[in-house]
Amino acid sequence: MISEFQDLSDKIDRLAQLTQSLRAENYLLRQANTLLSAENLAFKERLIEAQRRVEALLDELPKPPDASDAEEEPGTDAPLQEAPPDSDASVSPQLAHTHRQGAL
């Protein structure tokens, strides 16, 4: 009977130690959580500030031309000139060089 009380007493002591250990761990985890939450908030604020600066820079960039301005691009009003029928315009430069050498 005394050994049963001793076993029960030992189990209660282990339970009390485990409870203390878990409370200490819980306290440390809460501290870490508080620090990480503050760090997360600081990162969010930095991200918002960076986004604000990027948007400000984008606002300073010149605006793209309107669609009506894009219809008449400079340099595109000249008609395309076709190559003479005997030219090597449609042949790669290497083949054209070979063709010219053979014609000599």
C-alpha positions in Angstrom: 0.0 0.0 0.0 2.8 2.4 0.8 4.5 1.6 -2.5 1.3 2.5 -4.3 1.2 5.9 -2.5 4.9 6.4 -3.4 4.2 5.6 -7.1 1.3 8.0 -7.1 3.4 10.6 -5.4 6.2 10.1 -8.0 3.6 10.5 -10.8 2.3 13.7 -9.2 5.9 15.1 -9.0 6.6 14.3 -12.6 3.3 15.9 -13.6 4.2 19.0 -11.6 7.6 19.2 -13.3 6.1 18.7 -16.7 3.6 21.4 -16.0 6.4 23.8 -15.0 8.4 22.9 -18.0 5.4 23.5 -20.3 4.6 26.8 -18.7 8.2 28.0 -19.1 8.2 26.9 -22.8 4.8 28.6 -23.3 6.2 31.8 -21.8 9.2 31.7 -24.2 7.0 30.9 -27.2 4.7 33.9 -26.3 7.8 36.2 -26.1 9.0 34.9 -29.5 5.5 35.3 -31.0 5.4 38.9 -29.7 8.8 39.7 -31.2 7.9 38.1 -34.6 4.6 39.9 -34.7 6.4 43.2 -34.2 9.0 42.3 -36.9 6.2 41.3 -39.2 4.5 44.6 -38.7 7.8 46.5 -39.4 8.2 44.5 -42.6 4.7 45.3 -43.7 5.3 49.0 -43.1 8.6 48.8 -45.1 6.7 47.1 -47.9 4.0 49.7 -47.9 6.7 52.5 -48.0 8.5 50.7 -50.8 5.3 50.3 -52.8 4.5 54.0 -52.3 8.0 55.0 -53.6 7.7 52.7 -56.6 4.3 54.2 -57.5 5.7 57.7 -57.1 8.5 56.7 -59.6 6.0 55.2 -62.0 4.0 58.5 -61.9 7.2 60.4 -62.9 7.8 58.2 -66.0 6.6 59.7 -69.3 3.2 58.5 -70.3 3.0 56.2 -73.4 1.6 57.7 -76.6 -2.1 57.4 -77.2 -3.5 54.9 -79.6 -4.3 57.7 -82.1 -0.6 58.7 -82.1 0.5 55.1 -82.7 -1.3 54.9 -86.1 1.2 57.2 -87.8 4.6 56.1 -86.6 7.6 58.0 -88.2 9.5 56.2 -90.9 6.6 53.9 -91.8 5.1 56.0 -94.6 7.7 55.1 -97.2 6.5 52.3 -99.6 8.4 49.0 -99.4 10.8 48.6 -102.2 11.0 45.2 -103.8 14.4 43.7 -104.7 15.2 43.3 -108.4 14.3 39.8 -109.6 18.0 38.8 -110.0 19.1 39.9 -106.5 19.8 37.6 -103.6 17.6 39.4 -101.2 15.5 36.4 -100.3 18.6 34.2 -99.9 20.7 34.0 -96.7 23.9 36.0 -96.8 26.0 32.8 -96.8 24.1 31.3 -99.7 24.2 34.6 -101.6 28.0 34.8 -101.1 28.3 31.2 -102.5 26.0 32.0 -105.4 28.0 35.1 -106.3 31.3 33.2 -106.2 30.0 30.6 -108.5 28.8 33.2 -110.9 32.3 34.6 -111.4 
